[in-house]
């Protein structure tokens, strides 16, 4: 089961990075599908496969894998790359796009490994801190997705022209659809992960009380 989870996560990375979705200039919706596939599908699958095993880095370096700090770093990475200037640079330069995708994967793995690794040992405190990290991320993903989805004009333009090359009306519709993808997928997956860790805490309490 653990190995299958890691293989599934790596397969998703190969699929989205090797598909036309990752090409440039592409559309904003395609960009968001790739982004969500990396941070909300591949990263948690790989983390699930590694957490609690001897390959889990959070067990050896607990000071580095703090769920709250990882959530703050994920916030900086995601919001930073979705600023118009940074997003435009990634869409127009292959090396910048590689840096963007690498930071998405690195930040995603750090967050999921921090949250799941703390909970893997069965400690209630670890699961609670992991829950906090995932719920914080769900909140900022939902907020950013909503801001993009409900924007009344194209946000990613250069010299007044949408960087995807579409007319303003089509670019706005594409941007709004991409925002919805982030709002639904990003918000839901991190929320589900946080609630899953919270369920561990709730279910662990009766077991501890029943133990003589």
N, C-alpha and C positions, 0 to 999 in steps of 0.2 A: 504493500500500500504506500509506504513512504517513497520507494523508488519510483513507483508509477506516478506519484504526484510531481516529483522532480522532472521526470521525463515529459509529463504533460505541460509543465511550465516552460521547459526549454523548447518544446514543439510549438507552443504559441509564439514564443519569441522568433523562432525561425520563420513561422508562417507570416507574421505581420511585418517583420523587417525585410523579408524576401519577396513580399507581395507588392503589386502596384500601389497599394495604399500608402506605402512609405515613400513613394516617389515625389519629386518636386516638379512643378509648383503644387500640383494636387489641389484638393479642396480642404477647407477647414474641418469639415465633418470627417474626412479621411484621416486628417491629422489627429483628431480627437479619438477616433476609433483605435488608432495605433497607440496613442497615449494611454487610454484606459485599458487596452489589452496588456500593456507592459506593467502598469502599476497596480491594477485591480484584478488581473487574472494571472499573468505569469509570475509576478513577484509573490503573491500569497501562496500559490501552488508550490513554488520552490521552497518557500519558508516552511510550509506545512511538512514537506518532505524532509527537511533538515532539522527542524526543531526537536529538541530532546535527544538527538543522536550525538555521536562523538564528533560529527562534523558541524555541530551547532556552535558558531563562534560566540554567541551570547553567553554560553556557559563558561568560556575561557576568559572573555573580556566583558564582564557585566557592567563595568564603569563606562564602556563605550556604547553599549546597547541600552540606553535609557529610553523608554517609550515616549515620554514627554518631550525630551530633546529631539528624538527622531521625528516626532510629529511636527515640531517647530522647523526642523530642517526641511522636511517634506513640504511644508507650507511655503518656505522661502524658494525652494526649487520650482514648485508648480506655479506659484504666482509670478515669480521672476521670469520664467520662460513664456508666460502668457502676456507679459507686457508687450505692447505693439512693437517696440524697437527690437527686443530680443526675439520675439516670434518671427518678425520679418527677416532678421538675419539668419535664423535657422531654416526658413523656407527658401532662402536664396543662396545659401552656401552649404555644400555637402559636409565640410569639416565641422561647421557650427551645428549642423543637424546631428552629426554623430555625437558631439559633446552633449547636446540636449537629450538625446535618447539614452546615452550612458548615465547621465545624471538622474533621469527618470527611473531607470532600473536600479541604480545604486541607492537612491533615496527610498525607493519602494521596498527593496530588500532590507535595508537598514530598519525601516519602520516595522515591517511585518516580522522580521526576525526578533526585533526588540520586544514586540508585544507577545508573540507566540512563544518565544524562548523563555520569557519570564513566567509564563503560565504553564510551560511544559512540565515543570517539576511538581506540579500539583499544589503549590503554595497559593493560598487565597490572596495574599498581598500582591503577589506577582500578577495574578489574573486581574486584579482590580486596576493596577497601574497599566497593564496592557489594554484593558477596556477603555481607560481614559485616553490613551494615545490614539486608539482607533476612532473613538467617538469625536475627538477633536478634529481628526483628519476628515471624517465624514462631514462635519459642520463646514469646514472651510472649502471642501470640494463642492458641496451643495451651494454655498454662497457664490463661489466663482462661476459655477455653471449657470446659476440664475442671472448673474450680472451679464454674462455673455449672451445668454438666451434672450434676455429681455432688453438688450440694448436697442435703441431706436435707429442706429446708424452703423455702417461698417466700422469696426475698430481697427482693422489691420489694413492700412492703406499706405501708399507711398506716392508723394506728390499728388495727392487727391485721388489716386486710382487704386482700387483694391488689389492687393499683391497677388491674389489668385488669378487675376486677369479677367474676371467676370464683370459684368455691369453691376452698378451699385445695388440694384434690387435683388439680383441673383446672389451677389456676395452677402447681402444681409440675411437672406433666407438660409444660405449655407452656414453662416456664422451662428444663427439662431438654432439650427438643427444640431450643430456641433455642441453648443451650450447645453441643449437638452440631453445629449449623450452623456456629457460629463455630470450633469445634474442627476440623472437617473442611475447610471452605472456606478460612477464614483461614490455618490452619496449612499446608494444601497449597499454596495459591497463592503465598505468600511463600517457602515452601521450594522450590517449582518455579522461582521467579524467581532465588533464590540459586544453585541448582544450575545454572541456565542460564548465569548469569554465570561460575560456576566452570568450566563447560565451555569458555567462551571462553578462559580462561586455559590450560587443559590443551591445547586445540587450537592455541593460539597458539605454545606453546613449540616443538613440532616444526617449525612453519613458520619460526620465527626461526633454529633450528639449521640448517635446510636452506638458508637464504639465505647465499650466499658473501660 
